[in-house]
Amino acid sequence: MSSARDIKTAEVAVIGGGPAGLVSAIALAAAGIDTLIVAPSPPEDFRTTAFLAGSVTALTTLGAWDACRPHAAPLAAIRIIDDTRRLWRAPEVHFTAAEIGLDAFGCNIENRYLIAALHDRAARLNIPRISAPAAAVMPDHDGVTVTVADGEARVRLLIGADGQQSLCRAAAGIGSRRHTYPQTALTLNLAHTRPHHDTATEFHTETGPFTLVPLPDRRSSLVCVLDPERASRVAAMTDGELAIEIERRAHSLFGKTNVEPGRGMFPLAVETARSVAGNRIALVGEAAHVVPPIGAQGLNLGLRDAATLAEIVADARRRGLDIGSPAVLARYEMQRRADVTSRRIAIDLLNRSLLTDFLPVHGARALSLFLVDRIGPLRRALMREGVSPAASQPRLMRGEML
Ligand SMILES: Cc1cc2nc3c(=O)[nH]c(=O)nc-3n(C[C@H](O)[C@H](O)[C@H](O)COP(=O)(O)OP(=O)(O)OC[C@H]3O[C@@H](n4cnc5c(N)ncnc54)[C@H](O)[C@@H]3O)c2cc1C
């Protein structure tokens, strides 16, 4: 560990030690760029992340996946069940990775194991770390000054990976658009008596998705989206009561369940920064975009930010350019905009279509899922786009080092 007094300068500082920040720092350091992390130790996160294949490839390329593998379960299939009690209901849709020639769409892993593996990889790359929050961030013409409690660091480029209440986003002068949903996600992990067959099951209900995603053995992670008042009541149940409630909501598909310690509550919102970069500051992960947990998109987008930014910065440095210059940041903005915007619109529409009472919207959603179920080429195109988006194919996600 270093204090800010020891480290006066670096080429890049990454603010935030969540997964998007750690992956950014690892990718840059692996490309030989002098990188510093400014991050206090995060609290233990019992949530899980369903990574799509490109993210798993990027983590493998960066040497971080070996430590994750024993804790990860493959996602060989995804099942969507319309569990609303509405007039227009969609048919059940089953996506299998084999249909597009893959063993799995990706893997699901508990965040605590992911973060531990990323910390370990960052330590093996000798990335210096200031284990304190950034108190202030001041960009100027030539660089950015980061102030922590006991000193300062000076860099050419700052990466804001500091989550939803981003200090870096504010320091860059970038506004954001936020909409809060009347929904809270209750998260927990559980053991169950029936096998999950490496299949993620998403029940669509009137309050949002109720999703079980495989973990190794007969275990799964649960994201149960409810209105906030109901979420508080369910979260306050004893383990025994909650196990019965989950079995009821899952229509006993997983048999008897046993709830593990570590419940989480997350109010849901959609938020997009008006730009992903400016004033020598580039945003990655939830500092740039927040989406509700439908279709496992949030951190997959965050890793595409990290991989794209590292690639652009490494290229700029090889060409002798100023890595924090407006031209470099404009390239990042251009390469991320379509991917972020298209995912945000699709997830927001799907979530709102569950919440609304407007009958024609239920009909449109049911018809869309009916078409996806019946038309093979459409379903396969959708699956391919989900696993490797046409708008964003950074090198790390193709298994190439920077
Ligand atoms: C219920 C739920 C389920 C989800 N499931 C999935 C999924 O299956 N797949 C998927 O792809 N995505 C999923 N997501 C989204 C995913 O969890 C987020 O995209 C991801 O956690 C964001 O990572 P991040 O590193 O950007 O931000 P964070 O994890 O929020 O990390 C930000 C870090 O910055 C630090 N920080 C803040 N301010 C400062 C400061 N001033 N100085 C230094 N450090 C600072 C914080 O302490 C924190 O550690 C889910 C989200 C929810 C709510």
The ligand as an ORCA input file, in Angstrom:
! r2SCAN-3c Opt
* xyz 0 1
  C     -29.410     -6.493     -8.189
  C     -28.398     -6.272     -9.263
  C     -27.944     -7.346    -10.031
  C     -27.024     -7.152    -11.060
  N     -26.639     -8.221    -11.832
  C     -25.821     -8.004    -12.873
  C     -25.449     -9.097    -13.737
  O     -25.839    -10.243    -13.521
  N     -24.628     -8.826    -14.792
  C     -24.172     -7.574    -15.047
  O     -23.438     -7.383    -16.030
  N     -24.487     -6.527    -14.241
  C     -25.283     -6.726    -13.157
  N     -25.614     -5.684    -12.338
  C     -24.961     -4.380    -12.538
  C     -23.608     -4.369    -11.832
  O     -23.748     -4.794    -10.486
  C     -23.007     -2.971    -11.873
  O     -22.929     -2.589    -13.219
  C     -21.599     -2.957    -11.285
  O     -21.585     -3.306     -9.934
  C     -21.015     -1.566    -11.409
  O     -19.636     -1.635    -11.129
  P     -18.802     -0.319    -11.012
  O     -17.394     -0.759    -10.760
  O     -19.089      0.598    -12.132
  O     -19.409      0.440     -9.728
  P     -19.380      0.031     -8.179
  O     -19.375     -1.451     -8.016
  O     -20.468      0.825     -7.546
  O     -17.966      0.557     -7.674
  C     -17.719      1.919     -7.485
  C     -16.603      1.982     -6.454
  O     -16.148      3.339     -6.372
  C     -15.871      3.627     -5.013
  N     -15.906      5.096     -4.844
  C     -16.986      5.903     -4.834
  N     -16.591      7.189     -4.633
  C     -15.233      7.167     -4.533
  C     -14.238      8.159     -4.316
  N     -14.553      9.455     -4.155
  N     -12.945      7.779     -4.262
  C     -12.581      6.474     -4.418
  N     -13.481      5.482     -4.622
  C     -14.789      5.836     -4.674
  C     -16.962      2.901     -4.239
  O     -16.544      2.669     -2.925
  C     -17.073      1.595     -5.056
  O     -16.218      0.601     -4.558
  C     -26.521     -5.855    -11.310
  C     -26.952     -4.770    -10.529
  C     -27.884     -4.982     -9.520
  C     -28.356     -3.801     -8.703
*
